[in-house]
Amino acid sequence: MPSAGEPLVGPAPELPGLYLAVAHPGVILSGAIGRRIAEDHARLLPFA
């Protein structure tokens, strides 16, 4: 679990190409985390 107590989802600014998805209750939050990752990837990596 991240020290702030909140899930950590998003690109790592200090390491280009690394995307983090860390949470303690991963099974409970998997749907919401998956949706967030899909939305971020659609925004960050548009289809050509």
mmCIF entry with sequence, helices, sheets and N, C-alpha, C, O atoms, coordinates in Angstrom:
data_MODEL
# 
_entry.id   MODEL 
# 
_entity.id                         1 
_entity.type                       polymer 
_entity.pdbx_number_of_molecules   1 
# 
_entity_poly.entity_id                      1 
_entity_poly.type                           'polypeptide(L)' 
_entity_poly.nstd_linkage                   no 
_entity_poly.nstd_monomer                   no 
_entity_poly.pdbx_seq_one_letter_code       MPSAGEPLVGPAPELPGLYLAVAHPGVILSGAIGRRIAEDHARLLPFA 
_entity_poly.pdbx_seq_one_letter_code_can   MPSAGEPLVGPAPELPGLYLAVAHPGVILSGAIGRRIAEDHARLLPFA 
_entity_poly.pdbx_strand_id                 A 
# 
loop_
_entity_poly_seq.entity_id 
_entity_poly_seq.num 
_entity_poly_seq.mon_id 
_entity_poly_seq.hetero 
1 1  MET n 
1 2  PRO n 
1 3  SER n 
1 4  ALA n 
1 5  GLY n 
1 6  GLU n 
1 7  PRO n 
1 8  LEU n 
1 9  VAL n 
1 10 GLY n 
1 11 PRO n 
1 12 ALA n 
1 13 PRO n 
1 14 GLU n 
1 15 LEU n 
1 16 PRO n 
1 17 GLY n 
1 18 LEU n 
1 19 TYR n 
1 20 LEU n 
1 21 ALA n 
1 22 VAL n 
1 23 ALA n 
1 24 HIS n 
1 25 PRO n 
1 26 GLY n 
1 27 VAL n 
1 28 ILE n 
1 29 LEU n 
1 30 SER n 
1 31 GLY n 
1 32 ALA n 
1 33 ILE n 
1 34 GLY n 
1 35 ARG n 
1 36 ARG n 
1 37 ILE n 
1 38 ALA n 
1 39 GLU n 
1 40 ASP n 
1 41 HIS n 
1 42 ALA n 
1 43 ARG n 
1 44 LEU n 
1 45 LEU n 
1 46 PRO n 
1 47 PHE n 
1 48 ALA n 
# 
_struct_asym.id          A 
_struct_asym.entity_id   1 
# 
_struct_conf.conf_type_id            HELX_P 
_struct_conf.id                      HELX_P1 
_struct_conf.pdbx_PDB_helix_id       AA1 
_struct_conf.beg_label_comp_id       GLY 
_struct_conf.beg_label_asym_id       A 
_struct_conf.beg_label_seq_id        26 
_struct_conf.pdbx_beg_PDB_ins_code   ? 
_struct_conf.end_label_comp_id       LEU 
_struct_conf.end_label_asym_id       A 
_struct_conf.end_label_seq_id        44 
_struct_conf.pdbx_end_PDB_ins_code   ? 
_struct_conf.beg_auth_comp_id        GLY 
_struct_conf.beg_auth_asym_id        A 
_struct_conf.beg_auth_seq_id         26 
_struct_conf.end_auth_comp_id        LEU 
_struct_conf.end_auth_asym_id        A 
_struct_conf.end_auth_seq_id         44 
_struct_conf.pdbx_PDB_helix_class    1 
_struct_conf.details                 ? 
_struct_conf.pdbx_PDB_helix_length   19 
# 
_struct_conf_type.id          HELX_P 
_struct_conf_type.criteria    ? 
_struct_conf_type.reference   ? 
# 
_struct_sheet.id               AA1 
_struct_sheet.type             ? 
_struct_sheet.number_strands   2 
_struct_sheet.details          ? 
# 
_struct_sheet_order.sheet_id     AA1 
_struct_sheet_order.range_id_1   1 
_struct_sheet_order.range_id_2   2 
_struct_sheet_order.offset       ? 
_struct_sheet_order.sense        anti-parallel 
# 
loop_
_struct_sheet_range.sheet_id 
_struct_sheet_range.id 
_struct_sheet_range.beg_label_comp_id 
_struct_sheet_range.beg_label_asym_id 
_struct_sheet_range.beg_label_seq_id 
_struct_sheet_range.pdbx_beg_PDB_ins_code 
_struct_sheet_range.end_label_comp_id 
_struct_sheet_range.end_label_asym_id 
_struct_sheet_range.end_label_seq_id 
_struct_sheet_range.pdbx_end_PDB_ins_code 
_struct_sheet_range.beg_auth_comp_id 
_struct_sheet_range.beg_auth_asym_id 
_struct_sheet_range.beg_auth_seq_id 
_struct_sheet_range.end_auth_comp_id 
_struct_sheet_range.end_auth_asym_id 
_struct_sheet_range.end_auth_seq_id 
AA1 1 LEU A 8  ? PRO A 11 ? LEU A 8  PRO A 11 
AA1 2 TYR A 19 ? VAL A 22 ? TYR A 19 VAL A 22 
# 
loop_
_atom_site.group_PDB 
_atom_site.id 
_atom_site.type_symbol 
_atom_site.label_atom_id 
_atom_site.label_alt_id 
_atom_site.label_comp_id 
_atom_site.label_asym_id 
_atom_site.label_entity_id 
_atom_site.label_seq_id 
_atom_site.pdbx_PDB_ins_code 
_atom_site.Cartn_x 
_atom_site.Cartn_y 
_atom_site.Cartn_z 
_atom_site.occupancy 
_atom_site.B_iso_or_equiv 
_atom_site.pdbx_formal_charge 
_atom_site.auth_seq_id 
_atom_site.auth_comp_id 
_atom_site.auth_asym_id 
_atom_site.auth_atom_id 
_atom_site.pdbx_PDB_model_num 
ATOM 1   N N  . MET A 1 1  ? 0.843   -1.172 0.000   1.00 0.00 ? 1  MET A N  1 
ATOM 2   C CA . MET A 1 1  ? 0.000   0.000  0.000   1.00 0.00 ? 1  MET A CA 1 
ATOM 3   C C  . MET A 1 1  ? 0.886   1.231  0.000   1.00 0.00 ? 1  MET A C  1 
ATOM 4   O O  . MET A 1 1  ? 1.812   1.320  0.806   1.00 0.00 ? 1  MET A O  1 
ATOM 5   N N  . PRO A 1 2  ? 0.625   2.179  -0.881  1.00 0.00 ? 2  PRO A N  1 
ATOM 6   C CA . PRO A 1 2  ? 1.389   3.423  -0.870  1.00 0.00 ? 2  PRO A CA 1 
ATOM 7   C C  . PRO A 1 2  ? 1.269   4.133  0.483   1.00 0.00 ? 2  PRO A C  1 
ATOM 8   O O  . PRO A 1 2  ? 0.268   3.980  1.183   1.00 0.00 ? 2  PRO A O  1 
ATOM 9   N N  . SER A 1 3  ? 2.284   4.900  0.838   1.00 0.00 ? 3  SER A N  1 
ATOM 10  C CA . SER A 1 3  ? 2.328   5.546  2.149   1.00 0.00 ? 3  SER A CA 1 
ATOM 11  C C  . SER A 1 3  ? 1.175   6.522  2.382   1.00 0.00 ? 3  SER A C  1 
ATOM 12  O O  . SER A 1 3  ? 0.792   6.748  3.529   1.00 0.00 ? 3  SER A O  1 
ATOM 13  N N  . ALA A 1 4  ? 0.612   7.106  1.314   1.00 0.00 ? 4  ALA A N  1 
ATOM 14  C CA . ALA A 1 4  ? -0.497  8.044  1.471   1.00 0.00 ? 4  ALA A CA 1 
ATOM 15  C C  . ALA A 1 4  ? -1.812  7.329  1.773   1.00 0.00 ? 4  ALA A C  1 
ATOM 16  O O  . ALA A 1 4  ? -2.801  7.973  2.122   1.00 0.00 ? 4  ALA A O  1 
ATOM 17  N N  . GLY A 1 5  ? -1.827  5.990  1.638   1.00 0.00 ? 5  GLY A N  1 
ATOM 18  C CA . GLY A 1 5  ? -3.045  5.244  1.912   1.00 0.00 ? 5  GLY A CA 1 
ATOM 19  C C  . GLY A 1 5  ? -4.012  5.193  0.750   1.00 0.00 ? 5  GLY A C  1 
ATOM 20  O O  . GLY A 1 5  ? -5.082  4.597  0.873   1.00 0.00 ? 5  GLY A O  1 
ATOM 21  N N  . GLU A 1 6  ? -3.676  5.789  -0.359  1.00 0.00 ? 6  GLU A N  1 
ATOM 22  C CA . GLU A 1 6  ? -4.519  5.815  -1.551  1.00 0.00 ? 6  GLU A CA 1 
ATOM 23  C C  . GLU A 1 6  ? -3.861  4.993  -2.653  1.00 0.00 ? 6  GLU A C  1 
ATOM 24  O O  . GLU A 1 6  ? -2.635  4.888  -2.690  1.00 0.00 ? 6  GLU A O  1 
ATOM 25  N N  . PRO A 1 7  ? -4.655  4.406  -3.553  1.00 0.00 ? 7  PRO A N  1 
ATOM 26  C CA . PRO A 1 7  ? -4.055  3.690  -4.680  1.00 0.00 ? 7  PRO A CA 1 
ATOM 27  C C  . PRO A 1 7  ? -3.165  4.618  -5.500  1.00 0.00 ? 7  PRO A C  1 
ATOM 28  O O  . PRO A 1 7  ? -3.435  5.813  -5.623  1.00 0.00 ? 7  PRO A O  1 
ATOM 29  N N  . LEU A 1 8  ? -2.128  4.061  -6.045  1.00 0.00 ? 8  LEU A N  1 
ATOM 30  C CA . LEU A 1 8  ? -1.182  4.809  -6.882  1.00 0.00 ? 8  LEU A CA 1 
ATOM 31  C C  . LEU A 1 8  ? -1.342  4.291  -8.308  1.00 0.00 ? 8  LEU A C  1 
ATOM 32  O O  . LEU A 1 8  ? -0.909  3.183  -8.626  1.00 0.00 ? 8  LEU A O  1 
ATOM 33  N N  . VAL A 1 9  ? -1.967  5.101  -9.163  1.00 0.00 ? 9  VAL A N  1 
ATOM 34  C CA . VAL A 1 9  ? -2.241  4.702  -10.538 1.00 0.00 ? 9  VAL A CA 1 
ATOM 35  C C  . VAL A 1 9  ? -1.836  5.847  -11.458 1.00 0.00 ? 9  VAL A C  1 
ATOM 36  O O  . VAL A 1 9  ? -2.344  6.961  -11.334 1.00 0.00 ? 9  VAL A O  1 
ATOM 37  N N  . GLY A 1 10 ? -0.923  5.567  -12.380 1.00 0.00 ? 10 GLY A N  1 
ATOM 38  C CA . GLY A 1 10 ? -0.524  6.573  -13.352 1.00 0.00 ? 10 GLY A CA 1 
ATOM 39  C C  . GLY A 1 10 ? 0.920   6.423  -13.760 1.00 0.00 ? 10 GLY A C  1 
ATOM 40  O O  . GLY A 1 10 ? 1.654   5.604  -13.206 1.00 0.00 ? 10 GLY A O  1 
ATOM 41  N N  . PRO A 1 11 ? 1.324   7.220  -14.735 1.00 0.00 ? 11 PRO A N  1 
ATOM 42  C CA . PRO A 1 11 ? 2.708   7.151  -15.203 1.00 0.00 ? 11 PRO A CA 1 
ATOM 43  C C  . PRO A 1 11 ? 3.683   7.640  -14.136 1.00 0.00 ? 11 PRO A C  1 
ATOM 44  O O  . PRO A 1 11 ? 3.367   8.536  -13.354 1.00 0.00 ? 11 PRO A O  1 
ATOM 45  N N  . ALA A 1 12 ? 4.866   7.042  -14.116 1.00 0.00 ? 12 ALA A N  1 
ATOM 46  C CA . ALA A 1 12 ? 5.919   7.467  -13.188 1.00 0.00 ? 12 ALA A CA 1 
ATOM 47  C C  . ALA A 1 12 ? 6.728   8.561  -13.875 1.00 0.00 ? 12 ALA A C  1 
ATOM 48  O O  . ALA A 1 12 ? 7.438   8.279  -14.840 1.00 0.00 ? 12 ALA A O  1 
ATOM 49  N N  . PRO A 1 13 ? 6.638   9.816  -13.398 1.00 0.00 ? 13 PRO A N  1 
ATOM 50  C CA . PRO A 1 13 ? 7.301   10.926 -14.080 1.00 0.00 ? 13 PRO A CA 1 
ATOM 51  C C  . PRO A 1 13 ? 8.817   10.770 -14.177 1.00 0.00 ? 13 PRO A C  1 
ATOM 52  O O  . PRO A 1 13 ? 9.428   11.234 -15.140 1.00 0.00 ? 13 PRO A O  1 
ATOM 53  N N  . GLU A 1 14 ? 9.418   10.126 -13.194 1.00 0.00 ? 14 GLU A N  1 
ATOM 54  C CA . GLU A 1 14 ? 10.873  10.017 -13.193 1.00 0.00 ? 14 GLU A CA 1 
ATOM 55  C C  . GLU A 1 14 ? 11.390  8.854  -14.048 1.00 0.00 ? 14 GLU A C  1 
ATOM 56  O O  . GLU A 1 14 ? 12.594  8.746  -14.283 1.00 0.00 ? 14 GLU A O  1 
ATOM 57  N N  . LEU A 1 15 ? 10.483  7.984  -14.515 1.00 0.00 ? 15 LEU A N  1 
ATOM 58  C CA . LEU A 1 15 ? 10.881  6.845  -15.350 1.00 0.00 ? 15 LEU A CA 1 
ATOM 59  C C  . LEU A 1 15 ? 9.953   6.736  -16.559 1.00 0.00 ? 15 LEU A C  1 
ATOM 60  O O  . LEU A 1 15 ? 8.938   6.044  -16.488 1.00 0.00 ? 15 LEU A O  1 
ATOM 61  N N  . PRO A 1 16 ? 10.277  7.395  -17.649 1.00 0.00 ? 16 PRO A N  1 
ATOM 62  C CA . PRO A 1 16 ? 9.409   7.363  -18.834 1.00 0.00 ? 16 PRO A CA 1 
ATOM 63  C C  . PRO A 1 16 ? 9.139   5.926  -19.285 1.00 0.00 ? 16 PRO A C  1 
ATOM 64  O O  . PRO A 1 16 ? 10.051  5.100  -19.339 1.00 0.00 ? 16 PRO A O  1 
ATOM 65  N N  . GLY A 1 17 ? 7.890   5.644  -19.605 1.00 0.00 ? 17 GLY A N  1 
ATOM 66  C CA . GLY A 1 17 ? 7.491   4.325  -20.051 1.00 0.00 ? 17 GLY A CA 1 
ATOM 67  C C  . GLY A 1 17 ? 6.979   3.418  -18.947 1.00 0.00 ? 17 GLY A C  1 
ATOM 68  O O  . GLY A 1 17 ? 6.406   2.365  -19.227 1.00 0.00 ? 17 GLY A O  1 
ATOM 69  N N  . LEU A 1 18 ? 7.179   3.818  -17.676 1.00 0.00 ? 18 LEU A N  1 
ATOM 70  C CA . LEU A 1 18 ? 6.700   3.015  -16.553 1.00 0.00 ? 18 LEU A CA 1 
ATOM 71  C C  . LEU A 1 18 ? 5.343   3.534  -16.107 1.00 0.00 ? 18 LEU A C  1 
ATOM 72  O O  . LEU A 1 18 ? 5.170   4.729  -15.868 1.00 0.00 ? 18 LEU A O  1 
ATOM 73  N N  . TYR A 1 19 ? 4.392   2.633  -15.999 1.00 0.00 ? 19 TYR A N  1 
ATOM 74  C CA . TYR A 1 19 ? 3.049   2.981  -15.544 1.00 0.00 ? 19 TYR A CA 1 
ATOM 75  C C  . TYR A 1 19 ? 2.764   2.163  -14.298 1.00 0.00 ? 19 TYR A C  1 
ATOM 76  O O  . TYR A 1 19 ? 2.900   0.939  -14.319 1.00 0.00 ? 19 TYR A O  1 
ATOM 77  N N  . LEU A 1 20 ? 2.372   2.816  -13.213 1.00 0.00 ? 20 LEU A N  1 
ATOM 78  C CA . LEU A 1 20 ? 2.158   2.149  -11.930 1.00 0.00 ? 20 LEU A CA 1 
ATOM 79  C C  . LEU A 1 20 ? 0.678   1.904  -11.668 1.00 0.00 ? 20 LEU A C  1 
ATOM 80  O O  . LEU A 1 20 ? -0.170  2.731  -12.004 1.00 0.00 ? 20 LEU A O  1 
ATOM 81  N N  . ALA A 1 21 ? 0.383   0.773  -11.071 1.00 0.00 ? 21 ALA A N  1 
ATOM 82  C CA . ALA A 1 21 ? -0.971  0.459  -10.609 1.00 0.00 ? 21 ALA A CA 1 
ATOM 83  C C  . ALA A 1 21 ? -0.807  -0.331 -9.315  1.00 0.00 ? 21 ALA A C  1 
ATOM 84  O O  . ALA A 1 21 ? -0.699  -1.557 -9.336  1.00 0.00 ? 21 ALA A O  1 
ATOM 85  N N  . VAL A 1 22 ? -0.788  0.388  -8.179  1.00 0.00 ? 22 VAL A N  1 
ATOM 86  C CA . VAL A 1 22 ? -0.513  -0.220 -6.878  1.00 0.00 ? 22 VAL A CA 1 
ATOM 87  C C  . VAL A 1 22 ? -1.657  0.104  -5.923  1.00 0.00 ? 22 VAL A C  1 
ATOM 88  O O  . VAL A 1 22 ? -2.036  1.264  -5.758  1.00 0.00 ? 22 VAL A O  1 
ATOM 89  N N  . ALA A 1 23 ? -2.204  -0.942 -5.294  1.00 0.00 ? 23 ALA A N  1 
ATOM 90  C CA . ALA A 1 23 ? -3.267  -0.744 -4.309  1.00 0.00 ? 23 ALA A CA 1 
ATOM 91  C C  . ALA A 1 23 ? -3.316  -1.958 -3.395  1.00 0.00 ? 23 ALA A C  1 
ATOM 92  O O  . ALA A 1 23 ? -3.019  -3.070 -3.832  1.00 0.00 ? 23 ALA A O  1 
ATOM 93  N N  . HIS A 1 24 ? -3.677  -1.768 -2.163  1.00 0.00 ? 24 HIS A N  1 
ATOM 94  C CA . HIS A 1 24 ? -3.809  -2.892 -1.241  1.00 0.00 ? 24 HIS A CA 1 
ATOM 95  C C  . HIS A 1 24 ? -5.026  -3.747 -1.591  1.00 0.00 ? 24 HIS A C  1 
ATOM 96  O O  . HIS A 1 24 ? -4.886  -4.956 -1.774  1.00 0.00 ? 24 HIS A O  1 
ATOM 97  N N  . PRO A 1 25 ? -6.226  -3.144 -1.690  1.00 0.00 ? 25 PRO A N  1 
ATOM 98  C CA . PRO A 1 25 ? -7.401  -3.964 -2.032  1.00 0.00 ? 25 PRO A CA 1 
ATOM 99  C C  . PRO A 1 25 ? -7.542  -4.108 -3.549  1.00 0.00 ? 25 PRO A C  1 
ATOM 100 O O  . PRO A 1 25 ? -8.545  -3.691 -4.129  1.00 0.00 ? 25 PRO A O  1 
ATOM 101 N N  . GLY A 1 26 ? -6.532  -4.699 -4.182  1.00 0.00 ? 26 GLY A N  1 
ATOM 102 C CA . GLY A 1 26 ? -6.490  -4.783 -5.632  1.00 0.00 ? 26 GLY A CA 1 
ATOM 103 C C  . GLY A 1 26 ? -7.679  -5.475 -6.260  1.00 0.00 ? 26 GLY A C  1 
ATOM 104 O O  . GLY A 1 26 ? -8.150  -5.047 -7.314  1.00 0.00 ? 26 GLY A O  1 
ATOM 105 N N  . VAL A 1 27 ? -8.181  -6.537 -5.640  1.00 0.00 ? 27 VAL A N  1 
ATOM 106 C CA . VAL A 1 27 ? -9.310  -7.259 -6.214  1.00 0.00 ? 27 VAL A CA 1 
ATOM 107 C C  . VAL A 1 27 ? -10.563 -6.399 -6.180  1.00 0.00 ? 27 VAL A C  1 
ATOM 108 O O  . VAL A 1 27 ? -11.322 -6.369 -7.149  1.00 0.00 ? 27 VAL A O  1 
ATOM 109 N N  . ILE A 1 28 ? -10.781 -5.712 -5.091  1.00 0.00 ? 28 ILE A N  1 
ATOM 110 C CA . ILE A 1 28 ? -11.964 -4.863 -4.957  1.00 0.00 ? 28 ILE A CA 1 
ATOM 111 C C  . ILE A 1 28 ? -11.910 -3.695 -5.937  1.00 0.00 ? 28 ILE A C  1 
ATOM 112 O O  . ILE A 1 28 ? -12.928 -3.323 -6.521  1.00 0.00 ? 28 ILE A O  1 
ATOM 113 N N  . LEU A 1 29 ? -10.741 -3.125 -6.113  1.00 0.00 ? 29 LEU A N  1 
ATOM 114 C CA . LEU A 1 29 ? -10.596 -1.947 -6.968  1.00 0.00 ? 29 LEU A CA 1 
ATOM 115 C C  . LEU A 1 29 ? -10.194 -2.272 -8.397  1.00 0.00 ? 29 LEU A C  1 
ATOM 116 O O  . LEU A 1 29 ? -9.986  -1.350 -9.185  1.00 0.00 ? 29 LEU A O  1 
ATOM 117 N N  . SER A 1 30 ? -10.074 -3.540 -8.766  1.00 0.00 ? 30 SER A N  1 
ATOM 118 C CA . SER A 1 30 ? -9.531  -3.895 -10.078 1.00 0.00 ? 30 SER A CA 1 
ATOM 119 C C  . SER A 1 30 ? -10.339 -3.316 -11.232 1.00 0.00 ? 30 SER A C  1 
ATOM 120 O O  . SER A 1 30 ? -9.757  -2.892 -12.231 1.00 0.00 ? 30 SER A O  1 
ATOM 121 N N  . GLY A 1 31 ? -11.655 -3.289 -11.123 1.00 0.00 ? 31 GLY A N  1 
ATOM 122 C CA . GLY A 1 31 ? -12.473 -2.716 -12.193 1.00 0.00 ? 31 GLY A CA 1 
ATOM 123 C C  . GLY A 1 31 ? -12.213 -1.231 -12.380 1.00 0.00 ? 31 GLY A C  1 
ATOM 124 O O  . GLY A 1 31 ? -12.036 -0.761 -13.504 1.00 0.00 ? 31 GLY A O  1 
ATOM 125 N N  . ALA A 1 32 ? -12.190 -0.493 -11.277 1.00 0.00 ? 32 ALA A N  1 
ATOM 126 C CA . ALA A 1 32 ? -11.950 0.951  -11.341 1.00 0.00 ? 32 ALA A CA 1 
ATOM 127 C C  . ALA A 1 32 ? -10.519 1.253  -11.793 1.00 0.00 ? 32 ALA A C  1 
ATOM 128 O O  . ALA A 1 32 ? -10.296 2.178  -12.574 1.00 0.00 ? 32 ALA A O  1 
ATOM 129 N N  . ILE A 1 33 ? -9.554  0.477  -11.306 1.00 0.00 ? 33 ILE A N  1 
ATOM 130 C CA . ILE A 1 33 ? -8.161  0.690  -11.704 1.00 0.00 ? 33 ILE A CA 1 
ATOM 131 C C  . ILE A 1 33 ? -7.994  0.368  -13.182 1.00 0.00 ? 33 ILE A C  1 
ATOM 132 O O  . ILE A 1 33 ? -7.320  1.109  -13.897 1.00 0.00 ? 33 ILE A O  1 
ATOM 133 N N  . GLY A 1 34 ? -8.594  -0.721 -13.654 1.00 0.00 ? 34 GLY A N  1 
ATOM 134 C CA . GLY A 1 34 ? -8.514  -1.075 -15.073 1.00 0.00 ? 34 GLY A CA 1 
ATOM 135 C C  . GLY A 1 34 ? -9.112  -0.005 -15.964 1.00 0.00 ? 34 GLY A C  1 
ATOM 136 O O  . GLY A 1 34 ? -8.556  0.313  -17.015 1.00 0.00 ? 34 GLY A O  1 
ATOM 137 N N  . ARG A 1 35 ? -10.243 0.555  -15.552 1.00 0.00 ? 35 ARG A N  1 
ATOM 138 C CA . ARG A 1 35 ? -10.877 1.632  -16.322 1.00 0.00 ? 35 ARG A CA 1 
ATOM 139 C C  . ARG A 1 35 ? -9.976  2.865  -16.369 1.00 0.00 ? 35 ARG A C  1 
ATOM 140 O O  . ARG A 1 35 ? -9.823  3.489  -17.419 1.00 0.00 ? 35 ARG A O  1 
ATOM 141 N N  . ARG A 1 36 ? -9.384  3.208  -15.230 1.00 0.00 ? 36 ARG A N  1 
ATOM 142 C CA . ARG A 1 36 ? -8.483  4.363  -15.169 1.00 0.00 ? 36 ARG A CA 1 
ATOM 143 C C  . ARG A 1 36 ? -7.278  4.177  -16.091 1.00 0.00 ? 36 ARG A C  1 
ATOM 144 O O  . ARG A 1 36 ? -6.882  5.101  -16.801 1.00 0.00 ? 36 ARG A O  1 
ATOM 145 N N  . ILE A 1 37 ? -6.702  2.978  -16.072 1.00 0.00 ? 37 ILE A N  1 
ATOM 146 C CA . ILE A 1 37 ? -5.545  2.694  -16.927 1.00 0.00 ? 37 ILE A CA 1 
ATOM 147 C C  . ILE A 1 37 ? -5.945  2.779  -18.395 1.00 0.00 ? 37 ILE A C  1 
ATOM 148 O O  . ILE A 1 37 ? -5.215  3.363  -19.197 1.00 0.00 ? 37 ILE A O  1 
ATOM 149 N N  . ALA A 1 38 ? -7.089  2.209  -18.760 1.00 0.00 ? 38 ALA A N  1 
ATOM 150 C CA . ALA A 1 38 ? -7.554  2.267  -20.149 1.00 0.00 ? 38 ALA A CA 1 
ATOM 151 C C  . ALA A 1 38 ? -7.778  3.708  -20.600 1.00 0.00 ? 38 ALA A C  1 
ATOM 152 O O  . ALA A 1 38 ? -7.406  4.075  -21.715 1.00 0.00 ? 38 ALA A O  1 
ATOM 153 N N  . GLU A 1 39 ? -8.383  4.521  -19.742 1.00 0.00 ? 39 GLU A N  1 
ATOM 154 C CA . GLU A 1 39 ? -8.618  5.929  -20.083 1.00 0.00 ? 39 GLU A CA 1 
ATOM 155 C C  . GLU A 1 39 ? -7.300  6.673  -20.247 1.00 0.00 ? 39 GLU A C  1 
ATOM 156 O O  . GLU A 1 39 ? -7.143  7.456  -21.184 1.00 0.00 ? 39 GLU A O  1 
ATOM 157 N N  . ASP A 1 40 ? -6.352  6.437  -19.343 1.00 0.00 ? 40 ASP A N  1 
ATOM 158 C CA . ASP A 1 40 ? -5.047  7.099  -19.441 1.00 0.00 ? 40 ASP A CA 1 
ATOM 159 C C  . ASP A 1 40 ? -4.322  6.692  -20.715 1.00 0.00 ? 40 ASP A C  1 
ATOM 160 O O  . ASP A 1 40 ? -3.755  7.540  -21.403 1.00 0.00 ? 40 ASP A O  1 
ATOM 161 N N  . HIS A 1 41 ? -4.334  5.401  -21.034 1.00 0.00 ? 41 HIS A N  1 
ATOM 162 C CA . HIS A 1 41 ? -3.640  4.945  -22.232 1.00 0.00 ? 41 HIS A CA 1 
ATOM 163 C C  . HIS A 1 41 ? -4.304  5.475  -23.499 1.00 0.00 ? 41 HIS A C  1 
ATOM 164 O O  . HIS A 1 41 ? -3.611  5.817  -24.457 1.00 0.00 ? 41 HIS A O  1 
ATOM 165 N N  . ALA A 1 42 ? -5.617  5.547  -23.519 1.00 0.00 ? 42 ALA A N  1 
ATOM 166 C CA . ALA A 1 42 ? -6.312  6.096  -24.675 1.00 0.00 ? 42 ALA A CA 1 
ATOM 167 C C  . ALA A 1 42 ? -5.954  7.569  -24.869 1.00 0.00 ? 42 ALA A C  1 
ATOM 168 O O  . ALA A 1 42 ? -5.861  8.047  -26.000 1.00 0.00 ? 42 ALA A O  1 
ATOM 169 N N  . ARG A 1 43 ? -5.757  8.278  -23.770 1.00 0.00 ? 43 ARG A N  1 
ATOM 170 C CA . ARG A 1 43 ? -5.406  9.710  -23.846 1.00 0.00 ? 43 ARG A CA 1 
ATOM 171 C C  . ARG A 1 43 ? -3.927  9.890  -24.186 1.00 0.00 ? 43 ARG A C  1 
ATOM 172 O O  . ARG A 1 43 ? -3.579  10.764 -24.979 1.00 0.00 ? 43 ARG A O  1 
ATOM 173 N N  . LEU A 1 44 ? -3.056  9.071  -23.594 1.00 0.00 ? 44 LEU A N  1 
ATOM 174 C CA . LEU A 1 44 ? -1.630  9.244  -23.769 1.00 0.00 ? 44 LEU A CA 1 
ATOM 175 C C  . LEU A 1 44 ? -1.097  8.623  -25.061 1.00 0.00 ? 44 LEU A C  1 
ATOM 176 O O  . LEU A 1 44 ? -0.122  9.115  -25.629 1.00 0.00 ? 44 LEU A O  1 
ATOM 177 N N  . LEU A 1 45 ? -1.727  7.551  -25.522 1.00 0.00 ? 45 LEU A N  1 
ATOM 178 C CA . LEU A 1 45 ? -1.237  6.836  -26.698 1.00 0.00 ? 45 LEU A CA 1 
ATOM 179 C C  . LEU A 1 45 ? -2.356  6.696  -27.725 1.00 0.00 ? 45 LEU A C  1 
ATOM 180 O O  . LEU A 1 45 ? -2.884  5.600  -27.915 1.00 0.00 ? 45 LEU A O  1 
ATOM 181 N N  . PRO A 1 46 ? -2.726  7.793  -28.389 1.00 0.00 ? 46 PRO A N  1 
ATOM 182 C CA . PRO A 1 46 ? -3.837  7.724  -29.347 1.00 0.00 ? 46 PRO A CA 1 
ATOM 183 C C  . PRO A 1 46 ? -3.493  6.793  -30.512 1.00 0.00 ? 46 PRO A C  1 
ATOM 184 O O  . PRO A 1 46 ? -2.338  6.674  -30.922 1.00 0.00 ? 46 PRO A O  1 
ATOM 185 N N  . PHE A 1 47 ? -4.514  6.153  -31.020 1.00 0.00 ? 47 PHE A N  1 
ATOM 186 C CA . PHE A 1 47 ? -4.331  5.265  -32.168 1.00 0.00 ? 47 PHE A CA 1 
ATOM 187 C C  . PHE A 1 47 ? -4.009  6.069  -33.415 1.00 0.00 ? 47 PHE A C  1 
ATOM 188 O O  . PHE A 1 47 ? -4.559  7.151  -33.622 1.00 0.00 ? 47 PHE A O  1 
ATOM 189 N N  . ALA A 1 48 ? -3.134  5.552  -34.232 1.00 0.00 ? 48 ALA A N  1 
ATOM 190 C CA . ALA A 1 48 ? -2.722  6.254  -35.471 1.00 0.00 ? 48 ALA A CA 1 
ATOM 191 C C  . ALA A 1 48 ? -3.704  6.003  -36.570 1.00 0.00 ? 48 ALA A C  1 
ATOM 192 O O  . ALA A 1 48 ? -3.530  6.506  -37.680 1.00 0.00 ? 48 ALA A O  1 
# 
